[in-house]
Amino acid sequence: MGRLTGGDPSLLRRINSAVVLHALRAATVSPDGPEPGEGTGPGPAAGSLTDPLTDLTADRAPGFATLTDLTRVTGLSRPTVEGVVEGLAAEGLVVEVPAEEGGVRRQGRPARRFRFRAEAGHLLGIEIGAHRVAALLSDLDGRPLGSAVREVSEKASADERLERIRTAVADLLRRAGVARYSLRAVGVGSPGIVEADGTVHLCTALPGWTGLRLGERLRRSFRCPVLVENDANTAAVAEHWKGAAVGSDDVVFVLAGLSPGAGSLIGGRLHRGFGGAAGEIGALHLLGREATPEEVLSTTGEPLNPLDEDQVARVLALADAGDTHARAAVDRFVRRLVHDVAALVLALDPEVVVVGGWATGLDGVLGPLRDELARYCLRPPQVTQSLLGEAAVVTGALRLALDHVEKELFAVESTVTARRPVR
C-alpha cells in the first residue's frame, strides 16, 4: 500500500476501493458452502487432476450486498460507498444484481444489490515436475474452472519441458473457453532453489534447469505477472490453504523422495531464507559425509537414478515381497528421512508436519517419524499425511497467483506468499 500520508486523496480512494471490494467479495462467497476438509464430491474426470479444491468450492453460490450493507460493514459514508461502487463497476469488477422476479413486492424502490465479478479475470497455477507438468485454472475467487496434466520425460530438455507447459495451458484455456488476455496472474511451482526474479539458481532434478531464467521465459507466453516458487514451498502453501494444515500458521511440508525437500510457513508467512534455499534437507547428509540419497535405497551398491521411477518402484516392490536387501534399503531410507525432518523440526518448532511426495506410499513412514520426533523434540508436532496428494504443488501455485491478485485488488499489506522487494 505504500506509506500512508495526509493530504493524499488518491491513496485514500484506493484504500476505500479496496475496503469496499473486499467486503463485496466476502459477501460473494456464501457461508452455506462446505468448510475445508468437509465432504467430497464425485471423482474427477479422466485426464484431470485429483483436485480437492474443486470439491471444496463447488457448492458455494454467489451472494450480494446492498449499499446499506456495505456502509455498515465498511464504516464509510453512503455517498462514499456509492461512488466507490460506481467506479468499481466501471472497471468491470462489480456488477449490479437485478431484483429477483416473482419476489414479494414491497413499497418503494427496491434496494440496489451488487456482487463482486469473480469472472472478471482468471488465475493460473502451473506445476513443473520431472515426469509431468500440470496446470490449474480458476476465477478471481480461486474456484477451479479446469485442469490439465501432461506427461514428460525426465530426460526432456528445458525447451521441451517449457513447450509441454505451453501446449497444456493452451489446451486448458481452449477447453474452458477462457481468453489468454483475461489471466491476471500465473503462479509456478518448480524444483530447485528459485531466486526472487524467477531464475532457478540450482536444480539437480531437471536437465538444463540450473541457471534457467524460468520466470522470464514463461512471461513471454503471458501478459500478466508470473510468480515462480520452489515446489515444496508451493505445496506447503497449498496444505495451509486447502489441505492438512488449514488453521495452522507454523507448518513444515516435507516433499519426501530420494532427495527430500521441505517448505515452511512461520507465523503464517512462507519462509524462503535469504537466498531461497531454506528447507533443502536433502543436503543434510553432506554434513556427516554419509551415503548419498541415491545410495541409501540401493540394493546393489550402485546408486539409483533419482529420476528413474521404475528403479525406485522395483526396490519398493521387492521390499513388499519380503526381499531382505530391499527391506534393509527401505529401512535406511526411512531412518534418513526421519533424521532430516527432525533437524528441521528442532530448528523451527512447527505446529504440524505434513508429509507428501511418493514416499508417503511407503508403509511405516509416519509412525517412525512421529516416534522419533517425540523422542528428540521438546514439543513434538502433529505429523500427518498430505490431503492434497499429487495436486499439492499445482494448487499452491494457483494460491501464489491468487495472493498476488488479492494484494493488487484489496491492498493487502502482507500475504502468505509475499516476497520481500528485490534489492
Buried (B, 14 or more C-beta within 10 A) or exposed (E): EEEEEEEEEEBEBBBBBBBBBBBBBBBBBEEEBBEBBEEEEEEBEEEBBEBBBBBBBBEBEBBBBBBEBBBBBBEBEEEBBBBBBEBBBEEEBBBEBEEEEEEEEEEEEEEBBBBBBBBBBBBBBBBBBBEBBBBBBBBBBBBBBBBBBBEBEBEBEBEBBBBBBEEBBBBBBEEBEBEBEBBBBBBBBBBBBBBBEBBBBBBEBBBBBBEBBBBEBBBEBBEBBBBBBBBBBBBBBBBBBBBBBBEBBBBBBBBBBBBBBBBBBBEEBBBBEEEBBBBBBBEBBEEEEEBBBBBBBBBEEEBBEBBBBEBBEBBBEBBEEEBEBBBEBBBBBBEBBBBBBBBBBEEBEBBBBBBBBBBBEBEEBBEBBBEBBEEBBEEBBBBBBBBBBBBBBBBBBBBBBBBBBBBEBBBBEEBBBBBEEEE
